Amino acid sequence: MKALLKIEWIKTWRSWPVFIMGSGSPSLFISSIQVLSQV
């Protein structure tokens, strides 16, 4: 279960830069960093 979550997290993490560049929203990037740092 943990391994599956880790794979899903990596896939999500790797898609973030593409999503942020596509949306061009630095505020979204900053908020995502704050969320990730809380985890």
Biopython code that builds the backbone (N, CA, C, O; Angstrom):
import numpy as np
from Bio.PDB.StructureBuilder import StructureBuilder

atoms = [
    (1, "MET", "N", (0.834, -1.208, 0.000)),
    (1, "MET", "CA", (0.000, 0.000, 0.000)),
    (1, "MET", "C", (0.871, 1.260, 0.000)),
    (1, "MET", "O", (0.634, 2.191, -0.770)),
    (2, "LYS", "N", (1.867, 1.273, 0.863)),
    (2, "LYS", "CA", (2.763, 2.431, 0.933)),
    (2, "LYS", "C", (3.496, 2.635, -0.389)),
    (2, "LYS", "O", (3.672, 3.763, -0.849)),
    (3, "ALA", "N", (3.921, 1.520, -0.995)),
    (3, "ALA", "CA", (4.641, 1.603, -2.270)),
    (3, "ALA", "C", (3.750, 2.205, -3.349)),
    (3, "ALA", "O", (4.203, 3.013, -4.160)),
    (4, "LEU", "N", (2.493, 1.809, -3.354)),
    (4, "LEU", "CA", (1.539, 2.318, -4.337)),
    (4, "LEU", "C", (1.330, 3.818, -4.142)),
    (4, "LEU", "O", (1.283, 4.577, -5.110)),
    (5, "LEU", "N", (1.205, 4.236, -2.883)),
    (5, "LEU", "CA", (1.041, 5.660, -2.580)),
    (5, "LEU", "C", (2.270, 6.444, -3.016)),
    (5, "LEU", "O", (2.161, 7.557, -3.531)),
    (6, "LYS", "N", (3.442, 5.850, -2.804)),
    (6, "LYS", "CA", (4.689, 6.508, -3.175)),
    (6, "LYS", "C", (4.759, 6.712, -4.686)),
    (6, "LYS", "O", (5.158, 7.779, -5.154)),
    (7, "ILE", "N", (4.371, 5.691, -5.446)),
    (7, "ILE", "CA", (4.367, 5.774, -6.910)),
    (7, "ILE", "C", (3.390, 6.860, -7.366)),
    (7, "ILE", "O", (3.714, 7.668, -8.236)),
    (8, "GLU", "N", (2.200, 6.873, -6.775)),
    (8, "GLU", "CA", (1.196, 7.890, -7.122)),
    (8, "GLU", "C", (1.704, 9.288, -6.795)),
    (8, "GLU", "O", (1.487, 10.226, -7.563)),
    (9, "TRP", "N", (2.388, 9.431, -5.647)),
    (9, "TRP", "CA", (2.917, 10.730, -5.227)),
    (9, "TRP", "C", (3.992, 11.199, -6.194)),
    (9, "TRP", "O", (4.024, 12.372, -6.568)),
    (10, "ILE", "N", (4.878, 10.283, -6.606)),
    (10, "ILE", "CA", (5.946, 10.623, -7.553)),
    (10, "ILE", "C", (5.345, 11.055, -8.883)),
    (10, "ILE", "O", (5.793, 12.032, -9.483)),
    (11, "LYS", "N", (4.317, 10.318, -9.349)),
    (11, "LYS", "CA", (3.657, 10.669, -10.608)),
    (11, "LYS", "C", (3.032, 12.061, -10.515)),
    (11, "LYS", "O", (3.120, 12.853, -11.454)),
    (12, "THR", "N", (2.402, 12.350, -9.375)),
    (12, "THR", "CA", (1.785, 13.668, -9.172)),
    (12, "THR", "C", (2.858, 14.747, -9.110)),
    (12, "THR", "O", (2.726, 15.803, -9.729)),
    (13, "TRP", "N", (3.926, 14.471, -8.356)),
    (13, "TRP", "CA", (5.030, 15.422, -8.184)),
    (13, "TRP", "C", (5.687, 15.737, -9.519)),
    (13, "TRP", "O", (6.045, 16.886, -9.778)),
    (14, "ARG", "N", (5.849, 14.726, -10.371)),
    (14, "ARG", "CA", (6.501, 14.921, -11.667)),
    (14, "ARG", "C", (5.605, 15.691, -12.632)),
    (14, "ARG", "O", (6.101, 16.363, -13.536)),
    (15, "SER", "N", (4.290, 15.598, -12.446)),
    (15, "SER", "CA", (3.358, 16.303, -13.329)),
    (15, "SER", "C", (3.170, 17.764, -12.914)),
    (15, "SER", "O", (2.703, 18.577, -13.712)),
    (16, "TRP", "N", (3.534, 18.106, -11.659)),
    (16, "TRP", "CA", (3.359, 19.480, -11.167)),
    (16, "TRP", "C", (4.053, 20.524, -12.027)),
    (16, "TRP", "O", (3.400, 21.488, -12.427)),
    (17, "PRO", "N", (5.368, 20.388, -12.343)),
    (17, "PRO", "CA", (6.042, 21.418, -13.150)),
    (17, "PRO", "C", (5.361, 21.646, -14.493)),
    (17, "PRO", "O", (5.250, 22.785, -14.947)),
    (18, "VAL", "N", (4.904, 20.575, -15.129)),
    (18, "VAL", "CA", (4.223, 20.681, -16.421)),
    (18, "VAL", "C", (2.905, 21.436, -16.249)),
    (18, "VAL", "O", (2.563, 22.300, -17.057)),
    (19, "PHE", "N", (2.180, 21.102, -15.200)),
    (19, "PHE", "CA", (0.899, 21.740, -14.910)),
    (19, "PHE", "C", (1.082, 23.231, -14.612)),
    (19, "PHE", "O", (0.312, 24.068, -15.084)),
    (20, "ILE", "N", (2.107, 23.549, -13.829)),
    (20, "ILE", "CA", (2.375, 24.938, -13.450)),
    (20, "ILE", "C", (2.802, 25.747, -14.678)),
    (20, "ILE", "O", (2.332, 26.867, -14.874)),
    (21, "MET", "N", (3.683, 25.190, -15.499)),
    (21, "MET", "CA", (4.123, 25.878, -16.718)),
    (21, "MET", "C", (2.948, 26.082, -17.670)),
    (21, "MET", "O", (2.831, 27.118, -18.324)),
    (22, "GLY", "N", (2.080, 25.071, -17.733)),
    (22, "GLY", "CA", (0.916, 25.156, -18.613)),
    (22, "GLY", "C", (-0.058, 26.227, -18.157)),
    (22, "GLY", "O", (-0.640, 26.938, -18.976)),
    (23, "SER", "N", (-0.234, 26.342, -16.836)),
    (23, "SER", "CA", (-1.173, 27.330, -16.298)),
    (23, "SER", "C", (-0.501, 28.696, -16.148)),
    (23, "SER", "O", (-1.162, 29.734, -16.184)),
    (24, "GLY", "N", (0.838, 28.676, -15.979)),
    (24, "GLY", "CA", (1.592, 29.926, -15.835)),
    (24, "GLY", "C", (1.192, 30.693, -14.590)),
    (24, "GLY", "O", (1.098, 31.920, -14.615)),
    (25, "SER", "N", (0.956, 29.977, -13.501)),
    (25, "SER", "CA", (0.499, 30.625, -12.267)),
    (25, "SER", "C", (1.505, 30.413, -11.136)),
    (25, "SER", "O", (1.499, 29.359, -10.500)),
    (26, "PRO", "N", (2.364, 31.392, -10.878)),
    (26, "PRO", "CA", (3.349, 31.237, -9.805)),
    (26, "PRO", "C", (2.712, 31.137, -8.418)),
    (26, "PRO", "O", (3.261, 30.485, -7.530)),
    (27, "SER", "N", (1.568, 31.773, -8.231)),
    (27, "SER", "CA", (0.899, 31.709, -6.925)),
    (27, "SER", "C", (0.447, 30.287, -6.619)),
    (27, "SER", "O", (0.474, 29.846, -5.470)),
    (28, "LEU", "N", (0.029, 29.573, -7.671)),
    (28, "LEU", "CA", (-0.368, 28.174, -7.519)),
    (28, "LEU", "C", (0.841, 27.337, -7.113)),
    (28, "LEU", "O", (0.734, 26.436, -6.281)),
    (29, "PHE", "N", (1.991, 27.644, -7.708)),
    (29, "PHE", "CA", (3.241, 26.950, -7.400)),
    (29, "PHE", "C", (3.633, 27.175, -5.940)),
    (29, "PHE", "O", (4.025, 26.239, -5.243)),
    (30, "ILE", "N", (3.526, 28.412, -5.490)),
    (30, "ILE", "CA", (3.882, 28.755, -4.108)),
    (30, "ILE", "C", (2.962, 28.035, -3.124)),
    (30, "ILE", "O", (3.417, 27.496, -2.115)),
    (31, "SER", "N", (1.662, 28.033, -3.427)),
    (31, "SER", "CA", (0.707, 27.372, -2.528)),
    (31, "SER", "C", (0.945, 25.867, -2.490)),
    (31, "SER", "O", (0.776, 25.237, -1.446)),
    (32, "SER", "N", (1.339, 25.286, -3.630)),
    (32, "SER", "CA", (1.603, 23.848, -3.671)),
    (32, "SER", "C", (2.828, 23.500, -2.831)),
    (32, "SER", "O", (2.858, 22.452, -2.187)),
    (33, "ILE", "N", (3.837, 24.369, -2.831)),
    (33, "ILE", "CA", (5.036, 24.154, -2.012)),
    (33, "ILE", "C", (4.655, 24.202, -0.529)),
    (33, "ILE", "O", (5.135, 23.396, 0.267)),
    (34, "GLN", "N", (3.791, 25.150, -0.167)),
    (34, "GLN", "CA", (3.358, 25.264, 1.227)),
    (34, "GLN", "C", (2.603, 24.016, 1.660)),
    (34, "GLN", "O", (2.781, 23.539, 2.781)),
    (35, "VAL", "N", (1.765, 23.487, 0.782)),
    (35, "VAL", "CA", (1.006, 22.268, 1.084)),
    (35, "VAL", "C", (1.959, 21.083, 1.243)),
    (35, "VAL", "O", (1.827, 20.298, 2.182)),
    (36, "LEU", "N", (2.931, 20.955, 0.312)),
    (36, "LEU", "CA", (3.868, 19.834, 0.358)),
    (36, "LEU", "C", (4.754, 19.908, 1.598)),
    (36, "LEU", "O", (5.095, 18.873, 2.172)),
    (37, "SER", "N", (5.131, 21.108, 2.017)),
    (37, "SER", "CA", (6.001, 21.253, 3.186)),
    (37, "SER", "C", (5.269, 20.897, 4.477)),
    (37, "SER", "O", (5.902, 20.565, 5.480)),
    (38, "GLN", "N", (3.941, 20.963, 4.456)),
    (38, "GLN", "CA", (3.150, 20.604, 5.639)),
    (38, "GLN", "C", (3.001, 19.092, 5.772)),
    (38, "GLN", "O", (2.807, 18.587, 6.878)),
    (39, "VAL", "N", (3.089, 18.371, 4.673)),
    (39, "VAL", "CA", (2.899, 16.914, 4.681)),
    (39, "VAL", "C", (4.068, 16.248, 5.402)),
    (39, "VAL", "O", (4.104, 15.023, 5.521)),
]
sb = StructureBuilder()
sb.init_structure("model")
sb.init_model(0)
sb.init_chain("A")
sb.init_seg("    ")
for serial, (resi, resn, name, xyz) in enumerate(atoms, 1):
    if name == "N":
        sb.init_residue(resn, " ", resi, " ")
    sb.init_atom(name, np.array(xyz, "f"), 0.0, 1.0, " ", f" {name:<3s}", serial, name[0])
structure = sb.get_structure()
